[in-house]
Amino acid sequence: MTSVVPGGTSQQAVEATTDAQGGGRGHLALKKVLGPAHIWGLGVGIVLVGEYMGWNFSVQKGGMFGALIAAWVVGVLYTCVAMIDSEVTSTVAAAGGQYTQAKHMIGPLMAFNVGLFLVLEYTMLAAADANVMSYLVSTIANHLGYTGDVNQYAFIILAVMVLAFLNYRGVLATLSINLVITAIAALAIVVLFVATQGWSTDAQLHFQGLVSYHANALPYGWLGVLAAFQFGMWYYLGIEGTCQAAEECRSAARSIPLGTMTGIITLLIAAVLTWYVCAGSLPWQYLGVSITPLFDTALVNAGGAVAGLLAVGTVFATLASANGCINDASRAWFSMGRDNYLPSWFGAIHPRYRTPFRAILFLVPVAIAFAILPVLLNKPELLATVITFSILSALLMYSFMVPNMFRFRKLWPIGVLHRGYTHPLHPLPAITLAVIAALVLFATFLGYGTTLVTLVIFYPLASIWFVLFRYKYVRRGKQFSMPWPRPKGY
Amino acid sequence: MIVHVAEYLAWAISALLAVWMLYDAVKVSREHSEESLTTSVEGTDELLSSPVAERLLDPKEEGA
């Protein structure tokens, strides 16, 4: 055990090179301190803000039943994502998640693109969360009687800086806080269900009037249902972020499948509960455009204390999402730097806090820039474009997961590689994922064709840059350091 | 009034955190060599200590 931290204290040096804690073999490593609960908090934390706001735009597109069908169909998509990720990542104890999977299973160009999908997905989502956070501060100030304009820049930047600071100082505190605030936000939805006596359709929920007629349930027919898929993504977008923490788990083989699968179960329940209480409380014409549908439902149907809890839940869910996104985007960026897909400068680890500190710092101004853009240009609708960038990047990544899964099972069949979790019914989940991802991609094209075209131009240009200027730096042998057996057929 | 104070506080806290993180990042980069900061490799997890991994770690089997 030798020191690799010349300027650090001996304690730090020992800590940084301890086999049990850091991966050993004289390497400065990310801290292995996370358990399944942290992984649950990370995955659900990124997503849950979508239950508090965003999912309801699917009601605007497809009506009440359109939103429910979207919740189910997109729920199947994400269940497949969670199953596939749980299996593959339970063998890949490395930061970078799907980027690392692509590196091992397909090749450098695919890995570079998947890494960019990840960074864009999470950075854009963090930016949107910070923007929403400032909106919430304004709303709370107005509810407290303030009539002037709140300086949104101040609170957007504060949200990003505080969360970046947390991430900079250490992953354990960051994700422990995420776990607590996510649990409170999730519990608030259950409290709302109880407060509205959701088990009784004769009490406070009025499905007969609000949902049952065709004009409310499916106002735009099946085309509306298809269009609703795009916003159905909000119920679950980001659960795959659990994979980014694999290198920091005490046991990735145990924590990733447990945290991810319990996470998707939580989200499926939360999605249906959210739809149920909101659909039984608000007319679809209002629900489809509401900014904070759960809070509005609490105001209409549950009253003071519960509405207060939902307000807290909205703030917590937004913070947890931004926090998890900063965590995940920085891990993806760090991993790409470590393998020289980006300048290796980004692959540095803080010797004391054991976090990818340069990657975290680099992404702070990027997140702030995209968060303040809608305010700066006075175009609130740009927020939807920022979010769509995130959704489309995620969809492109899910599309990659399909061939990735087939190759994984082909190159390392069951029994050849130790898996913490083996998903059932292969190749059904991969095929289902491909079909639904294509449907959602088409639905998103209907709503945001220009954004999709922008991304379709951006990624090939980035790929050309990678091939011409970065590929020569990729250490083809050094980037594979896990003790895997030779792939079948090689 | 309270909102204005909150805004000033938000700016002050943000500036403080930004300066601290930049200061710390520069300090760490000066005190430690680039080689030492970028030595991390992909994790290996408890797979290293499992019977399966022991077989995998056999040099004859390694090579992925």
Chai-1 contact restraints between the chains, C-beta under 6 A:
chainA,res_idxA,chainB,res_idxB,connection_type,confidence,min_distance_angstrom,max_distance_angstrom,comment,restraint_id
A,V4,B,S36,contact,1.0,0.0,6.0,A-B,restraint_1
A,V4,B,T39,contact,1.0,0.0,6.0,A-B,restraint_2
A,V5,B,S36,contact,1.0,0.0,6.0,A-B,restraint_3
A,G7,B,E31,contact,1.0,0.0,6.0,A-B,restraint_4
A,G7,B,H32,contact,1.0,0.0,6.0,A-B,restraint_5
A,G23,B,G43,contact,1.0,0.0,6.0,A-B,restraint_6
A,G23,B,T44,contact,1.0,0.0,6.0,A-B,restraint_7
A,H27,B,T39,contact,1.0,0.0,6.0,A-B,restraint_8
A,H27,B,S40,contact,1.0,0.0,6.0,A-B,restraint_9
A,H27,B,V41,contact,1.0,0.0,6.0,A-B,restraint_10
A,L28,B,T39,contact,1.0,0.0,6.0,A-B,restraint_11
A,L28,B,S40,contact,1.0,0.0,6.0,A-B,restraint_12
A,A29,B,S40,contact,1.0,0.0,6.0,A-B,restraint_13
A,A93,B,G43,contact,1.0,0.0,6.0,A-B,restraint_14
A,A93,B,D45,contact,1.0,0.0,6.0,A-B,restraint_15
A,A94,B,E42,contact,1.0,0.0,6.0,A-B,restraint_16
A,A94,B,G43,contact,1.0,0.0,6.0,A-B,restraint_17
A,A141,B,V3,contact,1.0,0.0,6.0,A-B,restraint_18
A,Y146,B,V3,contact,1.0,0.0,6.0,A-B,restraint_19
A,V150,B,V3,contact,1.0,0.0,6.0,A-B,restraint_20
A,N151,B,E7,contact,1.0,0.0,6.0,A-B,restraint_21
A,A154,B,E7,contact,1.0,0.0,6.0,A-B,restraint_22
A,A154,B,A10,contact,1.0,0.0,6.0,A-B,restraint_23
A,A154,B,W11,contact,1.0,0.0,6.0,A-B,restraint_24
A,F155,B,A10,contact,1.0,0.0,6.0,A-B,restraint_25
A,I157,B,S14,contact,1.0,0.0,6.0,A-B,restraint_26
A,L158,B,A10,contact,1.0,0.0,6.0,A-B,restraint_27
A,L158,B,S14,contact,1.0,0.0,6.0,A-B,restraint_28
A,M161,B,S14,contact,1.0,0.0,6.0,A-B,restraint_29
A,M161,B,L17,contact,1.0,0.0,6.0,A-B,restraint_30
A,M161,B,A18,contact,1.0,0.0,6.0,A-B,restraint_31
A,F165,B,L17,contact,1.0,0.0,6.0,A-B,restraint_32
A,Y168,B,M21,contact,1.0,0.0,6.0,A-B,restraint_33
A,E247,B,G43,contact,1.0,0.0,6.0,A-B,restraint_34
A,S251,B,E46,contact,1.0,0.0,6.0,A-B,restraint_35
A,A252,B,D45,contact,1.0,0.0,6.0,A-B,restraint_36
A,A253,B,D45,contact,1.0,0.0,6.0,A-B,restraint_37
A,S344,B,T38,contact,1.0,0.0,6.0,A-B,restraint_38
A,G347,B,T38,contact,1.0,0.0,6.0,A-B,restraint_39
A,A348,B,L37,contact,1.0,0.0,6.0,A-B,restraint_40
A,A348,B,T38,contact,1.0,0.0,6.0,A-B,restraint_41
A,I349,B,S40,contact,1.0,0.0,6.0,A-B,restraint_42
A,P351,B,H32,contact,1.0,0.0,6.0,A-B,restraint_43
A,F357,B,A25,contact,1.0,0.0,6.0,A-B,restraint_44
A,L361,B,A25,contact,1.0,0.0,6.0,A-B,restraint_45
A,H418,B,L47,contact,1.0,0.0,6.0,A-B,restraint_46
A,H418,B,S50,contact,1.0,0.0,6.0,A-B,restraint_47
A,H418,B,V52,contact,1.0,0.0,6.0,A-B,restraint_48
A,S481,B,V41,contact,1.0,0.0,6.0,A-B,restraint_49
A,S481,B,E42,contact,1.0,0.0,6.0,A-B,restraint_50
A,M482,B,E42,contact,1.0,0.0,6.0,A-B,restraint_51
A,P483,B,L56,contact,1.0,0.0,6.0,A-B,restraint_52
A,P483,B,L57,contact,1.0,0.0,6.0,A-B,restraint_53
A,W484,B,A64,contact,1.0,0.0,6.0,A-B,restraint_54
A,P485,B,L56,contact,1.0,0.0,6.0,A-B,restraint_55
A,P485,B,E61,contact,1.0,0.0,6.0,A-B,restraint_56
A,R486,B,G63,contact,1.0,0.0,6.0,A-B,restraint_57
A,R486,B,A64,contact,1.0,0.0,6.0,A-B,restraint_58
